[in-house]
């Protein structure tokens, strides 16, 4: 609601400015927040029923979207052009709220967390790793984000961690990694890492559930049940892909002194209609992103070969 309210306010102020009126156009988060605080009693008399962080999360998302759009127009943002922000729909937008103030704690029993306005919540996974760091004074919680994927709720903490960064992991080996579609990765040692093909393995079930969803009456209970089953399949495919990438990148960063990867034009590769789905199912960009920070964590050296480096000419085998 706060996001859409701010999105209506900004174009209205822009129109007033074009008409010659001397008005301020709220563009940053502090400016949007001031405008919201002035208007919330009139536009949302029920605002006090929820945490102030819920509205702040929406306004923060709008401020980031406006900045991305203006940076894209001026050439300060790399990549494809970013359009002007659009309204969010309740059923399609990502369900998330970020808490930056209030009581955010990991309780000593390793099974509960305390969140502002929500209170104490039991967690499915143990929080012992984070709790140990907090007790030792080597970590500090900055924020907590509540989000929903499929029918499960998650809390993720933004944490400032004091971490010992090693200069080297003591491994002398250098390994090259060639990502692909048939195999997730082919290593210079000759080893191949199988591609889980998470989405491809779920296509049959996804087609059946999409047909079932199309037959359901809009707004009915069974339509909601089918939609829940559909998003579960999508979430499982994403989890399988993420699990394979994490295992591979952790092994590479801990078992080798240097890892060489190739810089790929993934955005250009997915323009091929026949290969787009298979390429997207591998998560090539995510593999390099994970390697970037894990190499720093574990003292491994990451080398990114130039996109036009003639690796195939050097060694066609």
Secondary structure, 3 states (H helix, E strand, C coil): CHHHHHHHHHHHHHHHHHCCCCCCCCCCHHHHHHHHHHHHHHHCCCHHHCCHHHHHHHHHHHHHHHHHHHHHHHCCCCCCCCCCCCCCCCCCCCCEEEECCCCCEECCCCCEEEECCCEEEECCCCCHHHHHHHHHCCEEEEEEEEEEECCEEEEEEEEEECCCCCCCCCCCCEEEEEECCCEEEEECCCCEEECCCHHHHHHHHHHHHHHHHHHCCCCCHHHHHHHHHHHHHHHHHHHHHHHHHHHHHHHHHHHCCEEEEECCCHHHHCCCCCCHHHHHHHCHHHHHHHHHHHHHHHCCEEEEECCCCCHHHHCCC
